[in-house]
Amino acid sequence: MSEHGETTLFLSGDVMTGRGIDQVLPHPCPPDLYEGLVTSAEEYVALAEAASGPISRPVEPGYVWGDALAVLERVRPAARIINLETSITTSEAAVPKGINYRMHPANVAVLTVAGTDCCVLANNHVLDWSARGLIETLEVLGRVGIRVAGAGRDAAAARAPAVLPLERGGSALVFGFGTVDSGIPRGWAAAEGKPGVNLLADLSDETVAEIAGLVAGWKRPGDVVVASIHWGGNWGYEIPAAHRRFAHALIDRAGVDVVHGHSSHHPKAIEVYRGRPILYGCGDLVDDYEGIRGYEELRHDLVLMYFPTVDAGSGRLVRLEMTPLRIRRFQLVRPSAAEREWLRARLDRECGQFGGRVVGRGDGLALEWR
């Protein structure tokens, strides 16, 4: 172990506190939606209740986290990083894109109650309610002390990392990136004087070189660099070759220690490359998909909390533990033994292609790698 010691992070995939989730919180936005078949967010609440039983409203801010709060208290990660796939705004300027997520600013305690340190915003929903909605999101998170990565009032702010100080010295530097194959419109890219997300032009060597220069300007001894990337589709286990090449290049040439991928609604494969973890798709952690039919075979109600522990001096992965949970009545609860085993076996199958094994460890899971 280096002089900087070990650092454990909490990483999650998509946290979607808008739409149905927002409706059960104390201060919901108007429920109006523009989805064609669904015109009210209340319909998503009704679907969840039909599937699992009534939700007594309003729920407390910690309700949706359920058993996850005890896990966070036990692990006590040095930094808590989520992909927030929701605009926090009262804006009525909905972007006509089919699905629009927003949460009322008065419900922001749903993020602070979990001790969230950083919200990654480089995704395909943060501008669902226009630039006005993004700016209000930035203001609300800033007021409660949550740092952001991957979006900002201009390109420089969107590219800058969230700097999360670590107890042993150094910082976790979280850089947020998005790609068009995740559904982010090209017009959402931040520019000089224009709010938006840090949208990658492509996954080329030139883009890697740009990121390498950016990281070099920030990284100091003892820092852990997290590249948080919203990429790829929502369903299926395939890892595009371009994603794998890009992730490897970030580690080889850009000084990245952890690749934190998201967009998929269910967990995907994990690879350990040159001692660094690549989470290709973390899956959702909080959403309102309960009761929606389709893709049942992927069990998107079974979710994971990820806890990579890295040596802060070398950046190498020491261990990777995961806590499986299930979404029930919009709340994270412990899964059954059979559900935990299903998730273990499925993730073991997917990680096997990269030389990894997923094993049970108490009520949790752990990755083993060569």
ABEGO torsion letter per residue (X at the ends): XBAAEBBBBBBBBBBBABEAAAAABABBBBABBAAGABABAAAAAAAAAAAAEBBBOBBBAAAAAEAAAAAAAAAGBABBBBBBBBBBBABABBBBAGBBBBBBAAAAAAAAAAGBABBBABBAAAAAAEAAAAAAAAAAAAAAGBBBBGBBABAAAAABBBBBBBAAEEBBBBBBBBBAAAGBBAAABBBBGBBEBBBBABABAAAAAAAAAAAAAABBBGBBBBBBBBBEBABEABBBAAAAAAAAAAAAAAGBABBBBBGBABBBBBBBBGGBBBBABAEBABBAABGBBEGAAAGAABBBBBBBBBBAAAGBBABBBBBBBBBBGGBBBBBBAAAAAAAAAAAAAAAAAAGBBBBBBEABBBBBBX
